[in-house]
């Protein structure tokens, strides 16, 4: 428990630095392009359009019908998946890449996944905004359910940062672990309900139950339920309890692993 409080304190203490470094990383990623940071907004929109043509028009029937129009439904899943999974994958080598910098400027590398998370927020909001706009044109306007967005965004932060810290630390210690994570992530989009409606009758019950235990699925569906006024977060107590139990387990494991090896991380380089 002491390690968890220490981790949280470091995130709060270095929040201004996290914001500055994420801004610098984003600027550095696009400075060599003529259109600059315009690509930061254009890329997710282009990718969303491509996915809609491929999955929403060509393979829509095989993916199962949704109560909400497929395009905004899919975009919300894409936004949430991109923020959570994208942060985890990009954070795997963050500790390794920032160890020297942390020694020079005297900050804890525990903030490395947080920097990546903040850098990915803009793409998340761009795609989510497009989804909300299309949803409103389809009759899904603001409602009292939207208040749940606070809860689900907090859940996204808690799970993503916990899992990212665990993954980044373990990758530093055991490099092969990164290949395991990348291999699982390749099919993760399809087993997290991003493109496919898991509630469709065509999905076997056994498969559906396994997928519904996926924390990424919980976050995807939660954001959809909030934005499109489908359900309250407390209606599915089993999924909520499992999600938070898993998140706390990963948080405790990640912080313990990180602080246990913090002084010797450089030895693994």
C-alpha positions in Angstrom: 0.0 0.0 0.0 2.9 2.4 0.8 4.2 1.9 -2.7 0.9 2.7 -4.3 0.7 6.0 -2.3 4.3 6.8 -3.3 3.4 6.2 -7.0 0.3 8.5 -6.8 2.3 11.2 -5.0 5.0 11.2 -7.7 2.3 11.5 -10.5 0.9 14.6 -8.7 4.3 16.1 -7.8 5.5 15.8 -11.4 2.3 16.7 -13.1 3.6 20.0 -14.6 6.6 18.1 -15.9 4.4 15.3 -17.4 2.4 17.9 -19.3 5.5 19.7 -20.6 7.2 16.5 -21.7 4.1 15.2 -23.4 3.8 18.4 -25.3 7.4 18.3 -26.3 7.1 14.7 -27.4 4.1 15.4 -29.5 5.7 18.5 -31.1 8.9 16.5 -31.8 6.9 13.7 -33.5 5.4 16.1 -36.1 8.0 18.9 -36.5 9.5 17.3 -39.6 6.2 17.3 -41.5 5.1 20.2 -43.6 1.6 20.2 -42.1 3.0 19.7 -38.6 0.5 18.9 -35.9 -2.4 18.9 -38.3 -1.5 15.3 -38.8 -2.2 14.7 -35.1 -5.9 15.4 -35.9 -6.0 14.1 -39.4 -4.5 10.7 -38.8 -7.3 9.4 -36.4 -10.0 10.7 -38.7 -8.4 9.0 -41.8 -8.0 5.8 -39.8 -11.6 5.9 -38.6 -12.8 6.4 -42.1 -10.9 3.5 -43.4 -12.1 1.2 -40.5 -15.7 2.3 -41.2 -15.5 1.4 -44.9 -13.9 -1.9 -44.1 -15.8 -3.0 -41.0 -18.9 -0.9 -41.1 -19.9 -1.3 -44.8 -18.1 -4.5 -46.0 -18.2 -6.7 -43.0 -21.0 -5.2 -41.0 -23.3 -8.1 -41.1 -20.7 -10.6 -39.9 -19.9 -8.3 -37.0 -23.4 -8.2 -35.7 -25.9 -5.3 -35.6 -25.9 -2.7 -32.9 -28.7 -0.7 -31.4 -26.7 2.5 -31.9 -25.7 3.4 -35.5 -22.5 1.4 -36.2 -20.2 4.4 -37.1 -20.4 6.3 -33.8 -20.5 3.0 -31.9 -17.3 1.9 -33.6 -15.6 5.2 -33.2 -16.1 5.3 -29.4 -14.5 1.8 -29.2 -11.6 3.0 -31.4 -11.0 6.1 -29.3 -11.0 4.1 -26.0 -8.9 1.3 -27.4 -6.4 3.7 -29.0 -5.8 5.5 -25.7 -5.6 2.4 -23.5 -3.8 -0.1 -25.7 -1.7 2.6 -27.5 -0.4 3.9 -24.2 0.5 0.4 -23.0 2.4 -0.4 -26.2 4.2 2.9 -26.4 5.1 2.8 -22.7 6.9 -0.5 -22.9 10.3 1.1 -23.6 9.6 4.4 -21.9 11.6 3.6 -18.7 14.6 2.5 -20.8 14.5 5.6 -23.0 14.2 8.1 -20.1 16.5 6.6 -17.5 19.4 8.9 -18.4 17.1 11.9 -18.7 15.6 11.2 -15.3 19.0 11.2 -13.7 20.0 14.5 -15.3 16.8 16.3 -14.3 16.1 14.3 -11.1 12.6 13.0 -11.6 11.2 9.5 -11.2 10.8 7.4 -14.3 7.5 6.2 -12.8 6.0 9.1 -14.7 7.1 7.8 -18.1 3.8 5.9 -18.9 1.9 9.1 -17.7 3.7 11.2 -20.3 2.7 8.7 -23.0 -0.9 8.7 -21.8 -1.2 12.5 -21.9 0.4 12.5 -25.4 -2.4 10.2 -26.6 -5.3 12.1 -25.1 -5.7 14.5 -28.1 -6.4 11.6 -30.5 -8.8 10.1 -28.0 -10.8 13.4 -27.8 -10.7 14.0 -31.6 -12.3 10.6 -32.4 -14.7 10.8 -29.4 -15.9 14.2 -30.6 -16.5 13.0 -34.1 -18.4 10.0 -32.6 -20.5 12.3 -30.4 -21.3 14.6 -33.4 -22.4 11.7 -35.6 -24.4 10.3 -32.7 -26.2 13.6 -32.1 -27.1 13.7 -35.8 -28.6 10.2 -35.3 -30.7 11.4 -32.3 -28.4 10.5 -29.5 -28.0 13.9 -27.8 -26.7 14.8 -24.3 -28.4 13.1 -21.4 -28.0 12.4 -17.7 -26.0 9.3 -18.6 -23.2 11.5 -19.7 -22.3 12.1 -16.1 -20.8 8.6 -16.2 -18.1 9.8 -18.5 -16.3 11.1 -15.3 -16.4 7.6 -13.8 -15.2 5.8 -17.0 -12.5 8.3 -17.8 -11.2 7.8 -14.2 -11.3 4.0 -14.8 -9.4 4.5 -18.1 -6.7 6.5 -16.3 -6.5 4.0 -13.4 -6.2 0.8 -15.5 -4.1 2.2 -18.3 -1.4 3.8 -16.0 -1.4 0.7 -13.7 -1.0 -1.7 -16.6 1.5 0.5 -18.4 3.8 0.8 -15.3 3.7 -3.0 -14.8 4.4 -3.6 -18.5 7.2 -1.0 -18.8 8.9 -2.3 -15.7 8.7 -6.0 -16.7 9.9 -5.1 -20.2 13.0 -3.5 -18.7 13.7 -6.5 -16.7 12.7 -9.2 -19.2 12.9 -7.8 -22.8 11.0 -10.8 -24.3 7.9 -9.8 -22.4 7.4 -6.9 -24.9 7.0 -9.5 -27.7 4.3 -11.3 -25.7 2.4 -8.1 -25.2 2.6 -7.1 -28.9 1.5 -10.5 -30.0 -1.6 -10.4 -27.8 -2.3 -6.8 -28.8 -2.6 -7.8 -32.5 -5.8 -9.7 -31.7 -6.8 -7.5 -28.8 -8.9 -5.1 -31.0 -11.1 -8.0 -32.0 -11.5 -9.5 -28.5 -12.2 -6.2 -26.9 -15.4 -5.4 -28.7 -13.9 -2.5 -30.7 -15.3 -3.6 -34.1 -17.5 -6.6 -33.2 -20.8 -6.5 -31.2 -20.1 -9.1 -28.6 -23.8 -9.2 -27.7 -24.7 -10.4 -31.1 -26.6 -13.8 -31.2 -23.9 -15.1 -33.5 -21.2 -15.0 -30.8 -21.1 -18.2 -28.7 -21.9 -17.8 -25.0 -18.6 -19.1 -23.9 -16.7 -16.6 -26.1 -18.9 -13.8 -25.0 -18.3 -14.5 -21.3 -14.6 -14.6 -21.7 -14.6 -11.4 -23.7 -16.7 -9.6 -21.1 -14.0 -10.2 -18.5 -11.6 -8.3 -20.7 -10.9 -4.9 -19.0 -10.6 -3.2 -22.3 -14.1 -4.4 -23.2 -15.4 -3.0 -20.0 -14.0 0.4 -20.8 -15.2 0.3 -24.4 -18.8 -0.7 -23.5 -18.9 1.7 -20.6 -18.0 4.7 -22.7 -20.7 3.6 -25.3 -23.3 3.2 -22.5 -22.6 6.6 -21.2 -22.5 8.5 -24.5 -25.5 6.7 -26.0 -27.7 6.5 -22.9 -27.9 2.7 -22.7 -27.1 1.7 -19.1 -25.7 2.9 -15.8 -22.3 1.6 -14.6 -23.8 0.1 -11.4 -26.2 -2.1 -13.3 -23.6 -4.7 -14.1 -22.0 -5.1 -10.6 -20.1 -8.3 -11.5 -18.2 -6.7 -14.4 -17.4 -3.6 -12.3 -16.2 -5.5 -9.3 -14.0 -7.7 -11.5 -12.6 -4.7 -13.4 -11.6 -2.9 -10.2 -10.2 -6.0 -8.5 -8.0 -6.6 -11.6 -7.0 -3.0 -11.8 -6.0 -2.9 -8.1 -4.1 -6.1 -8.5 -2.1 -4.8 -11.5 -1.5 -1.5 -9.6 -0.2 -3.2 -6.5 1.9 -5.6 -8.7 3.3 -2.8 -10.9 4.2 -0.5 -8.1 5.8 -3.2 -6.1 7.8 -4.5 -9.1 8.9 -1.0 -10.1 10.1 0.2 -6.6 11.7 -3.1 -5.8 13.9 -2.8 -8.9 14.1 1.0 -9.2 17.7 1.2 -8.1 18.9 -1.6 -10.3 16.9 -0.8 -13.5 20.1 0.6 -15.2 21.7 -2.8 -14.8 19.2 -4.3 -17.2 20.1 -1.9 -20.0 
